Amino acid sequence: MSTHTTNAPVFGALRPEGFVRQLIAMVALHKQRRDLARLDDRALRDIGISRYEASVEANRSVWDVPQHWLR
């Protein structure tokens, strides 16, 4: 038995409605991270993050989300 863990989302036992909901959430997250990468320095200062922090977040995979999002 493997004990490997991942941050990959659990697709609600692969029920179609769970899969579609998860897919929609992943697309929305991709768009949010893309928009974050496009913010100028003034906008980043307004939200309190550095260019580096924005870049790190923007380059994360769509399945790389905080664990509490997967519950």
C-alpha beads as a LAMMPS data file, in Angstrom:
LAMMPS data file: protein, C-alpha beads

71 atoms
70 bonds

1 atom types
1 bond types

-500.0 500.0 xlo xhi
-500.0 500.0 ylo yhi
-500.0 500.0 zlo zhi

Masses

1 110.0

Atoms # bond

1 1 1 0.000 0.000 0.000
2 1 1 1.378 3.423 -0.961
3 1 1 1.426 6.349 1.442
4 1 1 2.090 8.935 -1.280
5 1 1 0.057 12.114 -0.846
6 1 1 -0.563 14.984 -3.206
7 1 1 -2.322 18.329 -3.330
8 1 1 -4.292 17.167 -6.347
9 1 1 -8.009 17.786 -5.860
10 1 1 -10.342 14.964 -5.038
11 1 1 -13.074 14.904 -7.648
12 1 1 -15.982 13.960 -5.402
13 1 1 -15.749 10.222 -6.119
14 1 1 -15.777 11.151 -9.815
15 1 1 -19.475 11.986 -9.834
16 1 1 -20.151 14.140 -12.908
17 1 1 -21.458 17.125 -10.925
18 1 1 -18.436 17.053 -8.610
19 1 1 -16.043 16.857 -11.544
20 1 1 -17.718 19.757 -13.371
21 1 1 -17.744 21.898 -10.219
22 1 1 -14.056 21.184 -9.642
23 1 1 -13.202 21.924 -13.270
24 1 1 -15.017 25.274 -13.111
25 1 1 -13.138 26.141 -9.907
26 1 1 -9.807 25.235 -11.519
27 1 1 -10.517 27.434 -14.558
28 1 1 -11.485 30.335 -12.271
29 1 1 -8.286 29.883 -10.237
30 1 1 -6.187 29.858 -13.414
31 1 1 -7.771 33.159 -14.500
32 1 1 -7.222 34.725 -11.062
33 1 1 -3.563 33.751 -11.037
34 1 1 -3.129 35.037 -14.600
35 1 1 -4.702 38.362 -13.593
36 1 1 -2.455 38.545 -10.522
37 1 1 0.603 38.189 -12.743
38 1 1 -0.584 41.149 -14.829
39 1 1 -0.979 43.616 -11.942
40 1 1 1.355 46.598 -11.895
41 1 1 3.551 47.469 -8.920
42 1 1 1.075 50.045 -7.576
43 1 1 -1.771 47.522 -7.561
44 1 1 0.443 44.939 -5.875
45 1 1 1.361 47.456 -3.160
46 1 1 -2.361 48.147 -2.671
47 1 1 -3.036 44.484 -1.919
48 1 1 0.125 44.149 0.160
49 1 1 2.231 41.676 -1.806
50 1 1 5.532 41.954 -3.624
51 1 1 6.207 41.279 -7.287
52 1 1 8.066 38.125 -6.210
53 1 1 5.116 36.847 -4.123
54 1 1 2.740 37.539 -7.009
55 1 1 5.023 35.684 -9.403
56 1 1 5.305 32.660 -7.127
57 1 1 1.513 32.477 -6.708
58 1 1 0.824 33.070 -10.399
59 1 1 3.138 30.225 -11.415
60 1 1 1.551 27.590 -9.168
61 1 1 -0.394 24.777 -10.839
62 1 1 -4.197 24.919 -10.710
63 1 1 -4.271 21.816 -8.521
64 1 1 -1.769 23.374 -6.080
65 1 1 -4.214 24.889 -3.596
66 1 1 -4.414 25.126 0.199
67 1 1 -5.522 21.871 1.794
68 1 1 -8.669 23.456 3.300
69 1 1 -9.970 24.214 -0.236
70 1 1 -10.197 20.490 -0.945
71 1 1 -12.721 19.708 1.811

Bonds

1 1 1 2
2 1 2 3
3 1 3 4
4 1 4 5
5 1 5 6
6 1 6 7
7 1 7 8
8 1 8 9
9 1 9 10
10 1 10 11
11 1 11 12
12 1 12 13
13 1 13 14
14 1 14 15
15 1 15 16
16 1 16 17
17 1 17 18
18 1 18 19
19 1 19 20
20 1 20 21
21 1 21 22
22 1 22 23
23 1 23 24
24 1 24 25
25 1 25 26
26 1 26 27
27 1 27 28
28 1 28 29
29 1 29 30
30 1 30 31
31 1 31 32
32 1 32 33
33 1 33 34
34 1 34 35
35 1 35 36
36 1 36 37
37 1 37 38
38 1 38 39
39 1 39 40
40 1 40 41
41 1 41 42
42 1 42 43
43 1 43 44
44 1 44 45
45 1 45 46
46 1 46 47
47 1 47 48
48 1 48 49
49 1 49 50
50 1 50 51
51 1 51 52
52 1 52 53
53 1 53 54
54 1 54 55
55 1 55 56
56 1 56 57
57 1 57 58
58 1 58 59
59 1 59 60
60 1 60 61
61 1 61 62
62 1 62 63
63 1 63 64
64 1 64 65
65 1 65 66
66 1 66 67
67 1 67 68
68 1 68 69
69 1 69 70
70 1 70 71
